[in-house]
Amino acid sequence: MALFPSFVVLVVLCSFLLSVDASDGDTDLIYKGCVEQCEKSGCVGDRCFQHYKFSSDGKPIDGPWYMHEPLYLEWKQWDCRTDCRYHCMLAREEERTKLGETPVKYHGKWPFRRIYGIQEPVAVALSALNLAMQFHGWVSFFILVYYKLPLRPDKKAYYEYTGLWHIYGILSMNAWLWSAVFHSRAVDLTEKLNYSSAVALLGFSLILAILRAFNVRDEATRVMVSAPLVAFVTTHIMYLNFYELNYGLNMKVSMLMAVVQLLIWAIWAGVSSHPARWKLWTVVVGGVVAMILETYDFPPYMGYVDAHAVWNAANIPLTFLWWSYIRDDAEFRTSALLKKVK
């Protein structure tokens, strides 16, 4: 019965996340007028851009070749339009602050301040820290399984889920890598890579939750369980990349996979006698709390820290505890299998 409130919270959370609010900033007449004027003159107030006569693909409309942006900036695709929108947004937000008004979203995003061309610097830094935590957890698991725990005569690990956790570690690091790149600069390619990596990780995590919770060890059974989910996730990723990047559909699919695996781990932690089940409970509860915090969706503090950045920060200790549970599980299963062998 203790799982029911958590399930209700997650259902409410899903409903909240699926609602999409229109952006007020890009319909603001002062902002729109600023952008139109900037695209004609290349200036916002006293600030002018040397590359304002270049198109979005980097080809010169007018002016010599040395007016191009440096190569280390060109990859971010900061063209005239995006620069105009950014600086007009900052100018408009300064005006709103003086009038005592709260920040609003522009083109679906809060008004973040760049640092060295990075769109959301705090989110990028926290994504990089999560990537480092995943790498640390994966390496510590690898060392434990192959160098600290006994091995079979064929030098393979006793722990039956070793290979699956290796794949999980690689997918996790890949997801956080593209999260950092996406928050650095949100363009079509980085957006698709970010969403595709996240969906792949969620899909594999669901498979792993089913296999571990139901103690599926036979290879044939694993393939039968995994094949439909792999086909579904692959189809969804191809749909997002080659047909339509449907945000609403992707949110529904992602939340469904997240809720199902969360319930699987929670129920398993409640009925099993695993010595590290308290860590599993902590990760489940912590994950729900972190997701609830993200739903507040408040404007970025000082232009840098928003709800998503807080969610990224909350994932850092949860990742450490999660890999600690995985290592405990490897020790627990290895000990049980060695007792059977003896």
Protein Blocks (a to p, Z undefined) as FASTA:
>chain_A
ZZmmmmmmmmmmmmmmmpccddfklmpmklmmmmmmmmmnopahjbccfklmpcfkopaf
bdcfklpccfklmmnopafklmmmmmmmmmmmmmmmmnopacddeehiacdddeehiabl
mlmmmmmmmmmmmmmmmmmmmmmmmmmpccdfkopafblklmmmmmmmmmmmmmmmmmmm
mmmoccfklmmmmmmmmmmmmmmmmmmmmmmmnopabfklmmmmmmmmmmmmmmmmmmmm
mmoccfklmmmmmmmmmmmmmmmmmmmmmmmccfklmmmmmmmmmmmmmmmmmmnopace
hhlacfklmmmmmmmmmmmmmmmmmmmmmmmmmmmmmmmmZZ
